[in-house]
């Protein structure tokens, strides 16, 4: 059954998902904060800032009016950076047309270290039904209609099924999970590890180092995820190892590109400025470091990324310190 859906956030990822949903036959309202951007998308039928080569389907409309975007919709999907998630959730008070909120944002709240379902509950009430959409998915490929698989996670089966049905079809395949915590942790921490992978590749360390980093990075994701209440097997799926491999190995990843820039000698400010978009791993590294310290979870790779980003650690020294750690059992 075709639905009327609101996608809140018109960056590359939000626009790509809005395009995919519209192609699947749904009526989609894409909300942006910028009235000029909404007017341009309406007139030109492209998102010139983020996906200039992809024509917006006829059933996709753009608006800068949040009330218009939400009017009589069957589902609401938030796709804004994690740093803007709380503010947007707060603005939905009294406007959300149904007690359910889905998001495809990947990250923790930087200041508190909270997962986004915790933020949503604080701003919208504990009864709000939360759905997290994650998995290995570059915006450009989704917008082009290339095959992509996603995980839809919620503790409420009907809410997960709703978004699986909305997303599934054509070149998108969606899987349901009830591990809301694990799916969010996998989607967030992989961005920090992608920065590490970019640094390693930028320093010319080769395929052996990349494979070791991804594998040991997955162990760190699992440790933190289980400590926060996720299930270990979740991290062997799309939102865990799938997203981790994608983000660590392909230069479409903004976080990997940050690592490559740092390895070349650029400052963090220069690396981020060159992207022109948010690299979630830069913010997530701080939240992960605080959480790992608080929970006493060993995350040596993420720790070194944090030090490179925020304590001016030399990238080569970070590698030396990782290699010099005492030997330990693998599992």
C-alpha positions in Angstrom: 0.0 0.0 0.0 1.4 3.4 -0.9 1.9 5.8 2.0 2.3 9.5 2.5 5.7 10.0 4.2 7.7 13.0 5.6 11.5 12.9 5.3 13.0 15.5 7.5 16.4 16.5 6.4 17.5 17.3 2.8 21.2 16.5 2.8 22.5 13.8 0.5 21.3 10.9 2.7 17.9 12.3 3.4 17.4 13.2 -0.3 18.5 9.8 -1.4 16.0 8.0 0.9 13.3 10.4 -0.2 14.0 9.6 -3.8 14.0 5.8 -3.1 10.7 6.0 -1.2 9.1 8.1 -4.0 10.3 5.7 -6.7 8.6 2.9 -4.6 5.3 4.7 -5.2 5.0 6.7 -2.0 4.0 10.4 -1.8 7.1 12.0 -0.1 7.5 15.4 1.4 11.1 16.3 1.8 11.7 19.0 4.5 14.6 21.4 4.6 15.3 24.2 6.9 16.3 26.4 4.0 13.4 28.0 2.1 15.7 28.8 -0.8 16.7 25.2 -1.1 13.0 24.0 -1.1 12.1 26.6 -3.8 15.1 25.5 -5.9 14.2 21.8 -5.6 10.6 22.6 -6.6 11.7 24.6 -9.6 14.7 22.6 -10.9 13.6 19.1 -9.7 17.1 18.3 -8.4 18.8 18.9 -5.0 21.6 21.0 -6.5 23.6 21.2 -3.3 23.9 17.5 -2.6 22.7 15.3 -5.5 22.7 17.6 -8.5 22.6 14.8 -11.1 19.6 13.0 -9.8 16.1 14.1 -10.9 13.5 14.1 -8.1 10.5 11.8 -8.8 7.2 13.5 -9.5 5.7 12.2 -6.2 8.4 14.0 -4.1 7.7 17.5 -3.0 10.0 19.8 -1.1 9.0 22.3 1.6 10.6 24.4 4.3 7.4 24.4 6.4 7.6 21.7 9.0 3.8 21.8 9.6 3.2 21.2 5.9 5.6 18.4 5.7 3.9 16.6 8.6 0.3 17.2 7.7 -1.7 13.9 7.6 1.4 11.7 7.0 1.6 8.0 7.7 5.2 8.0 8.7 8.0 10.4 9.7 11.7 9.7 8.9 14.3 12.0 10.4 17.6 12.2 8.4 19.6 15.1 10.0 23.1 15.0 11.5 23.2 13.6 15.1 24.1 17.0 16.4 20.8 18.4 15.2 18.6 15.4 16.2 17.5 16.7 19.7 16.6 20.2 18.4 14.5 18.7 15.6 12.8 16.1 18.0 11.9 19.0 20.3 10.4 20.9 17.4 8.2 17.9 16.7 6.3 18.3 20.0 2.7 18.9 19.2 3.3 18.5 15.5 4.1 14.7 15.2 0.9 13.3 13.7 1.4 9.8 15.2 3.3 8.4 18.2 6.1 6.9 16.1 9.4 8.3 14.9 11.9 6.7 12.5 15.4 7.9 11.7 18.3 7.1 9.5 20.7 9.3 11.4 23.8 7.4 12.6 25.5 8.6 15.8 25.3 9.3 19.5 24.4 12.6 21.0 27.9 14.1 21.5 27.3 16.0 24.7 25.5 13.2 26.6 26.6 10.1 24.9 23.0 9.0 24.6 21.6 6.9 21.8 19.0 8.6 19.6 16.1 6.6 20.9 16.9 7.9 24.4 16.9 11.5 23.0 13.6 10.9 21.2 12.0 9.6 24.4 13.2 12.6 26.4 11.9 15.1 23.9 8.7 13.3 22.7 7.8 11.2 25.7 8.5 7.6 26.7 5.6 6.2 24.7 7.0 7.3 21.4 7.7 4.2 19.2 11.3 4.4 17.9 12.6 2.9 14.6 16.2 3.1 13.5 17.2 2.5 9.9 20.8 1.6 9.3 23.1 -0.5 7.1 25.8 -0.2 4.4 24.4 2.5 2.2 26.1 5.4 0.4 23.6 8.1 -0.5 24.8 8.4 -4.1 24.3 4.7 -4.8 20.8 4.7 -3.3 19.8 7.8 -5.3 21.1 6.1 -8.5 19.0 3.0 -7.7 21.9 0.6 -7.2 21.2 -2.5 -5.1 21.3 -1.8 -1.3 20.2 -3.7 1.8 19.2 -2.0 5.0 18.2 -3.0 8.6 15.1 -1.6 10.2 15.2 -1.9 14.0 12.5 -1.4 16.6 11.2 -3.1 19.7 7.8 -2.8 18.2 7.3 -5.3 15.4 4.5 -3.4 13.7 6.5 -0.2 13.4 9.5 -2.1 12.0 7.3 -3.9 9.5 5.8 -0.6 8.4 9.2 0.8 7.4 10.4 -2.5 5.9 7.3 -2.4 3.7 7.9 1.2 2.7 11.6 0.6 1.9 11.5 -2.9 0.4 11.2 -3.2 -3.3 13.0 -2.3 -6.5 16.7 -2.1 -5.7 16.2 -1.8 -2.0 16.0 -4.8 0.4 15.1 -4.3 4.0 15.4 -6.6 7.0 13.7 -6.3 10.3 15.5 -6.4 13.7 14.3 -6.0 17.3 17.8 -4.9 18.5 17.3 -1.1 18.5 20.4 -0.6 20.6 22.8 -2.8 18.7 21.7 -1.5 15.3 22.3 2.1 16.4 25.7 1.3 18.0 27.0 -0.4 14.9 25.9 2.5 12.7 27.6 5.0 14.9 30.9 3.5 15.9 31.8 2.4 12.4 32.3 6.0 11.5 35.1 6.4 14.0 36.8 3.2 12.7 36.5 4.5 9.1 38.6 7.5 10.2 41.2 5.0 11.4 41.0 3.0 8.2 41.6 6.2 6.2 44.6 7.1 8.3 46.1 3.6 7.8 45.5 3.6 4.1 46.8 7.1 3.8 50.0 6.1 5.5 50.4 3.3 2.9 50.0 0.4 5.4 48.4 -1.9 2.9 45.6 -4.5 2.8 46.9 -6.6 5.8 46.6 -3.6 8.1 43.2 -2.7 6.7 41.9 -6.2 7.3 43.3 -6.3 10.8 41.9 -2.9 11.6 38.4 -3.8 10.4 38.4 -7.1 12.4 39.7 -5.6 15.6 37.4 -2.6 15.1 34.4 -5.0 14.9 35.5 -6.4 18.3 35.4 -2.9 19.8 31.9 -2.3 18.3 30.7 -5.5 19.9 32.2 -4.7 23.3 30.5 -1.3 23.5 27.3 -2.5 22.0 26.9 -5.4 24.4 27.8 -3.1 27.3 25.0 -0.8 26.3 22.5 -3.6 26.0 22.8 -4.7 22.3 23.1 -8.3 21.2 26.5 -9.6 19.9 25.0 -11.3 16.8 23.6 -8.0 15.6 27.1 -6.8 14.9 27.6 -9.7 12.4 24.8 -8.3 10.2 24.3 -5.4 7.9 24.3 -2.7 10.5 27.5 -4.1 12.0 30.2 -5.7 9.9 28.3 -4.8 6.7 28.4 -1.0 7.4 31.9 -1.3 8.9 33.4 -2.9 5.8 31.7 -0.4 3.4 32.7 2.7 5.3 36.3 1.5 5.9 37.1 0.5 2.3 35.5 3.0 -0.1 36.4 6.6 -0.7 32.7 7.6 -0.9 32.9 7.5 2.9 33.3 11.0 4.3 34.9 9.6 7.5 37.4 7.6 5.6 38.3 10.7 3.6 38.9 12.6 6.9 41.4 9.9 7.8 43.1 10.1 4.5 43.4 13.9 4.8 44.9 13.6 8.4 47.4 11.0 7.1 48.5 13.5 4.4 49.3 16.1 7.1 46.1 18.2 6.9 44.6 19.5 10.2 41.2 18.3 11.3 39.7 21.7 10.4 41.2 21.4 6.9 40.0 17.8 6.5 36.4 18.6 7.5 36.3 21.9 5.5 37.2 20.0 2.4 34.2 17.7 2.7 31.6 20.4 2.7 29.3 18.0 4.7 29.2 16.5 8.2 31.5 13.6 9.0 29.7 11.9 11.9 32.8 10.1 13.0 34.5 13.3 14.2 31.6 14.0 16.6 31.0 10.3 17.5 34.7 9.8 18.5 34.2 12.1 21.5 31.0 10.4 22.6 32.5 6.9 22.2 35.6 7.9 24.2 33.5 9.1 27.1 31.2 6.1 27.0 34.0 3.6 26.8 35.8 5.2 29.8 32.6 5.3 31.8 31.7 1.7 31.1 35.3 0.5 31.3 35.2 -1.0 27.8 38.6 -1.3 26.1 38.5 0.4 22.7 42.1 1.1 21.8 41.5 1.9 18.1 38.8 4.4 18.9 40.9 5.8 21.7 43.7 6.6 19.3 41.3 8.2 16.8 40.0 10.4 19.6 43.5 11.4 20.5 44.4 12.2 16.9 41.3 14.3 16.5 41.2 16.1 19.9 44.6 15.8 21.5 46.9 16.5 18.5 48.3 13.0 18.6 50.7 12.4 15.7 49.1 9.7 13.4 52.3 7.7 13.2 52.7 7.7 17.0 49.1 6.5 17.3 49.9 3.6 15.1 53.1 2.8 17.1 51.1 2.8 20.3 48.5 0.4 19.0 51.2 -2.0 17.7 53.1 -1.8 21.0 50.1 -2.9 23.2 50.7 -6.1 25.2 49.7 -9.3 23.4 46.3 -10.7 24.4 43.8 -13.4 23.5 41.9 -12.7 20.3 38.5 -13.6 21.7 
